[in-house]
Amino acid sequence: MKAKLFLRMASILMLLHTAGHTIGACTWNQAPNAAVKQVIDGMLSNRFEFMGRSASIADFYQGYGYGMIGVLLMITTVLWLLSTEPSPRIVLVFGLFLLFFGIIEFIYFFPLAAGFSLLAGIATLLAYRQLLTTKI
């Protein structure tokens, strides 16, 4: 397979990851049971002063979730753009980053999210390998 195809596969995987994350970020406060509702209520109701404004852990959690939508869209876009004019060094950096990101997701979040990032990382590193072999 050509590097272009591997990078486009990685981009599509990250787009799917973005879609799933967007659903989660927009619905995180819909509790599936009483125990989770208690935690969410605590996150929403306990406010504190932080850098001149009243905030809650829920504000940070929601903000990080929305911010990650932007990061995931950026990763998706850069992978797609790289597929048309790949720079081996940038492809390598993205591949390693996606593997790192997938490991973090596996440790701190859940396997489905990690799977998208890990598979995208593998596809990106396969593109890197393909770029190296075609340059020789």
N, C-alpha and C positions, 0 to 999 in steps of 0.2 A: 504494500500500500504506500501511497505517497504521503509525504509530511502534511500536505494540505488537507487530506482526508482525516488524518489523525487529529489535527488541530480543529477541524470543523466538528468532529465527533466530541472532542473535549468541550468546545463551545456550546454545543447542544446539551450535553450533560449538565453544564453549569447553568444553562437557561432553565432546565427542568428543576435544578436545585433552587434557583431563584424563585420559580413559581411556587414550589413547596414552602420555601421560607416566607414568601409573601403571605401565603394563606396562614401560616403559623403566627407571623408577626401581627396580622390583623385580627386574629381570634384568640390570642394567648390568654385573655382574661375571661374566657368562657369556660368555667370550671366543669369538668366531667364528673366530679363527685364532691362530697362535703369537705373532705380533707384538703383537697386542692383549693376549694372556694375559701377556706379559712386562710390559707397562705396568701392567695390573691387579695383578699380583703385586707390583710395585714400590710401587704405591699402598697396598696392604694391609700390606706387611711393614715399610716404613720408618716407624717411630714416633718421635715427638719430644714433648718436654714443651711444653704450651701451656696457660697459665693454670691451672696446678696439676694437670693431668692428662695422661696419656699419650694422644696422638692420632696419627692418620695422615691423609694426604690423602684416603684412601678414606672415613674417618669423616666428613670435611667434605662430600665429594662426595655420599655417601649421605644425610646430614642435609639438605643443600640440596635434593636430589631429593625427599625426603619433605615438606620444607617447601613446596616449589613445588606439590605436590599440594593442600595446604591453600589456597594462594593461588589456584590455578586454580579450585578449588571455590567459593571466596569470590566470584571474578569471575563465575562461572556463576550463582550464587545472586543476586548483586546485579543482574545484567542481567535476570534473570527477575522479580525484585521491582520493578525500575524499569519493566518493561513494563506493570504494573498502575497505577502512579502515577508517571509519568515527570516528573523535574525536568530541564528543558532544560540547566541548567548542569552537573549531574552527568552527564547523558548525553554532553554535549560532552567533559567531562574523561575519561570512560571511553573514548570513541571515540578521542581523541588518545592516551591511554595504550596502548590496544590496537595502534594503528599503531606507536608507539614500540617496544612489546614485540615486535611482529612483525619489525621491522627488526633489533632485537638478535638475535632468534632466527635470522633469515636470515644475519646476519654470523657469529655464533658457534656455531650449531647446524646446523640443516638445513632445507631448503625446506618440507617437509611441516608441521612445527611452525609455521613462519613463516606458511604459508598459512592455517592455522586462525585465528591471531591477526589477520592482516591482513584476512581476510574478515569476521571478527567486528567489527573496527574500522570497516570500510567500512559494514557493516550498522548499526552504532551511530551513525555519522555521518549516514547516511541517515535514521535515526529522528530525530536532532536536527534535520535540515533539515525533516522532516515536522512536527515539533513547532513549529518557527518559522513555517511557512506556515499552520498551523491556528490559531495565536494571532492572526494578523493579521486 
